[in-house]
Every structure is written in structure tokens, then in C-alpha cells.
Amino acid sequence: MRTLLCALFLLVLPMASVADGKSGATAVAGFTDTALGFDRLPKEGARYRDLDFEVAGGADPRWSPWNPRHMEIARERAERAGAGLRRLTNLPYLLSLRGDREGAEAGLAKARAQYPDSVALHWSEGWIRLNLLDFEGALVAWQQAERLHGGQPFWVPYTKAIALVGVGDDTAALAWWQVAQRALAPDLDTATGARQRFSHWRVTEKILLEELIQFAYPRSAPAAIVDGRGYLEMTHAPVPMYPVELLRQGIEGTVLVKLKVGQNGLPGQVRIERSSGYPAFDEEALKVAKLARFELPQGATKPVWALVPYRFAAAAGVRAAAE
């Protein structure tokens, strides 16, 4: 998963291994000092249902990082004297969606100079770092926001879960997601509910969510991600077979497939957007993607490009083989 997402922006950011208990790493220039660490696992009995008005609303999904006018307005608002925290962090968030680490760091540094102890600052930083593929940095930033909040804000378990997926720690990710399911019930009872609850998330965020869904809801079919606008319903989603030799070796991977879906719901063009690094995984993902069927939104008049991540996890492969 980490390789897949790093390839998404064609950059590699510093990450550190995760151990039981507190995770720590050497300090990284810019943003929060990752040596501060984070709680890898939730505490027993944690509920995480506290409101957090500082982060209410979050980033507006209508802002596009690829729209020159949107970026111009965001930059102008962030540079105004007396700009509030929301406007100061909106620009670096948009820059992070473009993979612009230097610009995002500069914008966040300006926000931190004015609001150093704000919950919303560190919360926003977490999303910025996540989209820059600095998953451990995101975890540390969100830990800081939680400490400043002083309670158990509702957003902690699901943010930690998706960042831990990026780190590659499925065990901890699932533990946090189960807390999120209890805190946000019944929204997260099903994979469909989870996708609806976080339909406003951006592409990288949704890819992480899909990775999590594939082991948190093992019976659910993969979903096609349509840019930042939501999902494309898959009416037929064949499950890829795990290549036996890779399963024996315990090798795992994720393939991101891009499809051009016609008005008839059939994939006309299918290609590997990001390889797993293993031809056998890539070939199997392409095979089932070509057999998939989709339902386009009512009124759609043009083909739709969509992304589908296919995850090959050894534990799931062993379970499927046994069945």
C-alpha cells in the first residue's frame, strides 16, 4: 500500500516503522516533530464521541487543487491581513492535494505562527501530511490535536485508522476502526455506509479508505472511486484470485486499476494506474477489472473514469483458499 500511494505522487516522504505502544521517530524538518510519537492502539474502553467545534465543517470538497481560479482565490484569502485559521490552512491543504510539499509546509508554517496551540491547526496538518503521503507525520499531528482537545474527539479513530493503513499496520488500523464503528454507529456498520459517511474525501483519502474496507468488511465488493465526486456503483465485482506462489511466500500488494466506463456500464479501457510491483498481482487485477460491471449516475451522458484498488492480503488469501 505504501508503495502504491508513494507512486501516486511520484515522491517518497520519510516514514518510520511502527512498534507496539508509542511510536517514535527522528525529527523531520517542517510540520510537527514526529519524535513526539502517537498512540498506536486505542485504550480499553475508549469511546471517542466528544464533539469538536474547532474542526466543524472541515475542508470544502468543492475547492479543486487543479482549478487555477480556486487556487488564486485560496492564495489571496490566505495572504490577507488577519486571515482566520480556516483560510490559512485551506491553501496548504489544496497544495498537499497537488503533492506540493514545499508550498504546503510554507502555508502551514504561517498558520502555526498565528495559531500555535490550536486543535484545528494540528487537525488540518494531519490531513495535509496524509495527502503528502507522510502517514506517520499525520498520526503525530492528530495525536497533538487530541492532546490539545483534552478529551476523546469523534474524529480520532477513523483518522488514525486510515493513516495506519498507509503505514502498513493493518492490526492497529482495524482496532481504531472498530472504535470508530462504535462511536459513529450505525453509519459505519457496512462498507456502503462508510463510503457514504466519507463521500466528501479526496482521492488519496478514499484509496486509503478502500484499503481499510477490504479487510474491515471482508465480504464487501470493491468500489470505483470517481475523482473527488464520490463512487461509481459496481453491480458486478469479481474477486481476484490470489496467485498461489505469492500466497505461499506471504507476499502482499495492492494494484490500482483505472477504467473508462461507458454508458452501458462496461469498462471500455482498463489499465494499471499504479502497479503492485508484482506482475502476477497486476495481471489478476486487470483480468477481474475487465469483467466488472458498473451503474452510471442517472443522466450521465459521457464515459466516466474511475479508480479501483485491488488488495492482495495474505490472511484473506489463506481464508479464501480454505473456503
PyMOL commands that set and color helices and strands:
alter all, ss='L'
color gray80, all
select helices_A, chain A and resi 2-9+34-36+53-55+68-79+85-97+101-114+119-131+135-149+156-167+170-183+191-197+203-216+244-248+279-291+314-322
alter helices_A, ss='H'
color red, helices_A
select strands_A, chain A and resi 22-23+38-39+224-225+231-236+253-261+267-274+293-295+304-312
alter strands_A, ss='S'
color yellow, strands_A
deselect
rebuild
show_as cartoon
